[in-house]
Amino acid sequence: MKKHYINKYLLIIIVLYLCIILFPFIWVFITSFKPEKEIWGDGALKLIPNNPTFTHYQEIFKQNILNSLKNSLIVTFVTTIYVSFVASLAAYAIARLKFFGKNILLSLVLATSMFPQMIIVGPIYNTFEKLGLLNSYAVVLPYSSITLPVAIFILVTHFAKIPTSLEESASIDGASRLTTFFKIILPLALPGIFTAAIIVFISAWNEFLLTITLNPDYAYHTAPVAINYLKGQFQVYWGQVAAATVVVTIPTLIIVLLFQKQIISGLTSGSVKE
């Protein structure tokens, strides 16, 4: 009986915690259908709008949001492919090759992801200005500073779990290390690469600071940056911001719901010693 009550109380706590976590997202969704006067007026705290409207969604699609979504898709997909490929090569080298300071190198890779973006954005801006890469899709290059370390860390554990006997057999048959990597190891590591790619996609999709700094031109704004510009001279259009937030969140929400098992598997892989 005591165990039954404990489980019941734990379930209540979990449900309350989920409600607290989900409430901001639910509130943004509700706000996106409220007229501007209800967002600030007497109906500001009502869960159901008195006069629900699609005006905010119509307004954002008249503006730069579609072009921004296109830019986000281009930058995110290119970043995902580029980072996944580079991370696969780097993780395989760390997991398989024997060299001095391998653990230190992996620690340094992770340490780079801990630097605040405000520290690196200045040097990156100066470099891009000198190379003439401002206002372009070349922003995918510095995106690696926030996505590559995590991808490498995830893939190292996946490559380490693949039996070395497969590589030894391929070597005996005369296959080079590159041939072994692309034809034997890479196909076996695809689940891990897929997991890393999902996490890279989500990180790149939500990136804000690098894009707003390196691409000030409206034509190259990504979706998070476009939301920041939904304001007038003296006010912020919160209804449009809420509507744009809902639209921008949908792709990542779909990916997380469809591939949550792969994401959890990739994050926990190697945490249990076999």
C-alpha positions as CSV (number, residue, x, y, z in Angstrom):
1,M,0.0,0.0,0.0
2,K,2.8,2.4,0.9
3,K,4.5,1.8,-2.5
4,H,1.1,2.4,-4.2
5,Y,0.8,5.8,-2.5
6,I,4.3,6.8,-3.3
7,N,3.8,6.0,-7.0
8,K,0.6,8.0,-6.9
9,Y,2.3,11.0,-5.4
10,L,5.1,10.8,-7.9
11,L,2.7,10.7,-10.7
12,I,0.9,13.8,-9.4
13,I,4.3,15.6,-9.1
14,I,5.3,14.6,-12.7
15,V,2.0,15.8,-14.1
16,L,2.3,19.1,-12.3
17,Y,5.9,19.5,-13.5
18,L,4.8,18.8,-17.1
19,C,2.0,21.4,-16.8
20,I,4.5,24.0,-15.6
21,I,6.9,23.1,-18.4
22,L,4.2,23.1,-21.1
23,F,2.3,26.2,-19.9
24,P,4.6,28.8,-21.7
25,F,4.1,27.0,-25.0
26,I,0.4,26.7,-24.5
27,W,0.1,30.3,-23.6
28,V,2.1,31.4,-26.7
29,F,-0.2,29.3,-28.9
30,I,-3.3,30.9,-27.3
31,T,-1.9,34.4,-27.6
32,S,-1.3,33.9,-31.3
33,F,-5.1,33.8,-31.8
34,K,-5.9,36.8,-29.5
35,P,-6.6,40.2,-31.0
36,E,-4.1,42.8,-29.9
37,K,-6.5,44.5,-27.5
38,E,-7.2,41.2,-25.7
39,I,-3.5,40.5,-25.2
40,W,-3.2,43.6,-23.0
41,G,-6.9,44.3,-22.1
42,D,-9.4,42.7,-19.7
43,G,-9.1,39.4,-21.5
44,A,-5.4,39.1,-21.1
45,L,-5.5,36.3,-18.6
46,K,-8.3,34.3,-20.3
47,L,-7.3,30.9,-21.7
48,I,-10.0,31.1,-24.5
49,P,-10.1,34.4,-26.5
50,N,-13.4,36.2,-26.8
51,N,-12.8,37.0,-30.4
52,P,-10.2,34.5,-31.8
53,T,-8.6,35.6,-35.0
54,F,-6.1,34.5,-37.6
55,T,-5.0,38.1,-38.3
56,H,-1.5,37.6,-36.8
57,Y,-0.8,34.6,-39.0
58,Q,-2.0,36.5,-42.0
59,E,0.3,39.4,-41.2
60,I,3.5,37.4,-40.6
61,F,3.0,35.6,-44.0
62,K,2.7,39.0,-45.7
63,Q,6.1,40.0,-44.3
64,N,9.5,38.3,-44.3
65,I,8.6,35.1,-42.5
66,L,8.4,32.8,-45.6
67,N,11.8,34.0,-46.9
68,S,13.2,33.6,-43.4
69,L,11.9,30.0,-43.2
70,K,13.5,29.3,-46.5
71,N,16.8,30.7,-45.3
72,S,16.5,28.7,-42.1
73,L,15.9,25.5,-44.1
74,I,18.9,26.1,-46.4
75,V,21.3,27.0,-43.6
76,T,20.1,24.2,-41.3
77,F,20.3,21.5,-43.9
78,V,23.7,22.5,-45.2
79,T,25.0,22.8,-41.6
80,T,23.6,19.4,-40.7
81,I,25.2,17.6,-43.7
82,Y,28.5,19.4,-43.3
83,V,28.8,18.9,-39.5
84,S,27.7,15.3,-39.7
85,F,30.3,14.5,-42.2
86,V,33.2,16.3,-40.4
87,A,32.1,14.9,-37.0
88,S,32.1,11.4,-38.4
89,L,35.7,11.7,-39.6
90,A,36.8,13.3,-36.4
91,A,35.0,10.9,-34.1
92,Y,36.3,7.9,-35.9
93,A,39.9,9.2,-35.6
94,I,39.4,9.8,-31.9
95,A,37.7,6.4,-31.3
96,R,40.1,4.3,-33.3
97,L,43.5,5.8,-33.8
98,K,46.1,5.6,-31.0
99,F,47.9,8.9,-30.4
100,F,49.2,10.9,-27.5
101,G,46.7,13.2,-25.9
102,K,43.6,11.7,-27.4
103,N,41.5,12.2,-24.2
104,I,42.9,15.7,-23.9
105,L,41.8,16.4,-27.5
106,L,38.3,15.2,-26.8
107,S,38.1,17.4,-23.7
108,L,39.3,20.4,-25.7
109,V,36.6,19.7,-28.3
110,L,33.9,19.7,-25.6
111,A,35.5,22.8,-24.0
112,T,35.1,24.8,-27.2
113,S,31.3,24.4,-27.0
114,M,31.3,26.0,-23.5
115,F,32.7,29.4,-24.7
116,P,30.0,32.1,-24.7
117,Q,29.1,33.1,-28.2
118,M,29.6,36.7,-27.3
119,I,33.4,36.0,-27.0
120,I,33.7,34.4,-30.5
121,V,31.3,36.5,-32.5
122,G,33.6,39.5,-32.7
123,P,36.6,37.7,-34.3
124,I,34.2,35.8,-36.6
125,Y,32.6,39.0,-37.8
126,N,36.0,40.6,-38.5
127,T,37.1,37.5,-40.5
128,F,33.9,37.4,-42.5
129,E,34.1,41.2,-43.2
130,K,37.7,40.8,-44.6
131,L,36.7,37.8,-46.7
132,G,33.5,39.5,-48.0
133,L,31.3,36.7,-46.6
134,L,28.8,39.0,-44.7
135,N,25.1,38.6,-45.8
136,S,25.5,35.1,-47.3
137,Y,24.8,31.5,-46.5
138,A,28.5,31.2,-45.4
139,V,27.1,31.6,-41.9
140,V,27.0,27.7,-41.9
141,L,30.8,27.7,-41.3
142,P,30.7,29.4,-37.8
143,Y,27.6,27.3,-37.0
144,S,30.1,24.4,-36.5
145,S,31.4,26.1,-33.4
146,I,28.1,25.4,-31.6
147,T,27.2,22.1,-33.2
148,L,30.4,20.2,-34.1
149,P,31.6,19.5,-30.5
150,V,28.4,17.8,-29.4
151,A,28.2,15.8,-32.6
152,I,31.7,14.6,-32.2
153,F,31.1,13.6,-28.6
154,I,28.0,11.6,-29.5
155,L,29.7,9.8,-32.4
156,V,32.8,8.8,-30.5
157,T,30.7,6.6,-28.3
158,H,29.0,5.0,-31.3
159,F,32.3,4.3,-33.2
160,A,33.9,2.9,-30.0
161,K,31.1,0.3,-29.8
162,I,31.8,-1.1,-33.3
163,P,34.0,-4.3,-33.0
164,T,37.6,-3.7,-34.2
165,S,37.5,-7.2,-35.7
166,L,35.6,-5.9,-38.7
167,E,38.4,-3.5,-39.5
168,E,41.0,-6.2,-39.0
169,S,39.2,-8.5,-41.4
170,A,38.9,-5.7,-44.0
171,S,42.6,-4.9,-43.6
172,I,43.5,-8.5,-44.2
173,D,41.5,-8.5,-47.4
174,G,43.5,-5.5,-48.6
175,A,41.1,-2.7,-47.9
176,S,42.5,0.7,-47.0
177,R,41.5,2.5,-43.9
178,L,39.3,5.0,-45.9
179,T,37.6,2.1,-47.8
180,T,37.0,0.3,-44.5
181,F,35.5,3.5,-43.0
182,F,33.2,4.4,-45.8
183,K,32.0,0.8,-46.8
184,I,32.0,-1.0,-43.4
185,I,32.2,1.3,-40.4
186,L,30.0,4.2,-41.7
187,P,27.0,2.1,-42.5
188,L,27.1,0.5,-39.0
189,A,27.4,3.9,-37.4
190,L,24.4,5.4,-39.3
191,P,22.0,5.3,-36.3
192,G,24.5,7.4,-34.3
193,I,25.1,9.7,-37.2
194,F,21.4,10.1,-37.6
195,T,21.0,11.0,-33.9
196,A,23.8,13.6,-34.1
197,A,22.3,15.0,-37.3
198,I,18.9,15.6,-35.5
199,I,20.6,17.4,-32.6
200,V,22.7,19.5,-35.0
201,F,19.5,20.4,-37.0
202,I,17.7,21.6,-33.8
203,S,20.7,23.6,-32.7
204,A,21.2,25.2,-36.1
205,W,17.5,25.9,-36.5
206,N,17.3,27.9,-33.2
207,E,20.6,29.8,-33.6
208,F,20.2,33.6,-33.3
209,L,23.3,35.6,-32.4
210,L,25.6,34.5,-35.3
211,T,23.0,35.1,-37.9
212,I,21.9,38.5,-36.7
213,T,25.5,39.6,-36.5
214,L,26.8,38.2,-39.7
215,N,23.7,38.6,-41.9
216,P,22.1,42.0,-41.0
217,D,20.5,42.1,-44.5
218,Y,16.8,41.2,-44.3
219,A,17.2,38.9,-47.4
220,Y,19.4,36.6,-45.3
221,H,17.5,36.6,-42.0
222,T,16.6,33.2,-40.6
223,A,13.3,32.6,-38.8
224,P,14.5,33.4,-35.2
225,V,16.0,36.7,-36.4
226,A,12.9,37.6,-38.3
227,I,10.8,37.2,-35.1
228,N,13.1,39.7,-33.4
229,Y,12.1,42.3,-36.1
230,L,8.3,42.0,-35.5
231,K,8.1,45.4,-33.9
232,G,7.3,49.0,-34.7
233,Q,9.0,52.2,-33.6
234,F,7.3,52.3,-30.2
235,Q,5.8,48.8,-29.7
236,V,6.3,45.1,-30.2
237,Y,3.6,43.2,-32.1
238,W,3.2,40.4,-29.5
239,G,0.4,38.7,-31.4
240,Q,2.6,38.4,-34.5
241,V,5.6,37.3,-32.4
242,A,3.4,34.6,-30.8
243,A,2.1,33.4,-34.3
244,A,5.6,33.4,-35.8
245,T,7.0,31.5,-32.7
246,V,4.3,28.8,-33.3
247,V,5.2,28.5,-37.0
248,V,8.9,28.4,-36.4
249,T,8.6,25.8,-33.6
250,I,6.6,23.3,-35.7
251,P,9.5,21.8,-37.7
252,T,11.6,21.1,-34.6
253,L,8.6,19.9,-32.7
254,I,7.8,17.4,-35.5
255,I,11.4,16.2,-35.6
256,V,11.5,15.7,-31.8
257,L,8.2,13.8,-31.7
258,L,9.2,11.6,-34.6
259,F,12.7,10.8,-33.5
260,Q,12.7,11.1,-29.7
261,K,13.8,7.5,-29.3
262,Q,16.9,8.1,-31.5
263,I,17.7,11.3,-29.7
264,I,17.5,9.6,-26.2
265,S,19.5,6.7,-27.5
266,G,22.2,8.9,-28.9
267,L,22.5,10.9,-25.7
268,T,22.7,7.9,-23.5
269,S,24.9,5.7,-25.7
270,G,28.0,4.7,-23.9
271,S,26.8,5.7,-20.5
272,V,26.4,2.1,-19.5
273,K,29.5,0.0,-19.5
274,E,29.0,-3.3,-21.3
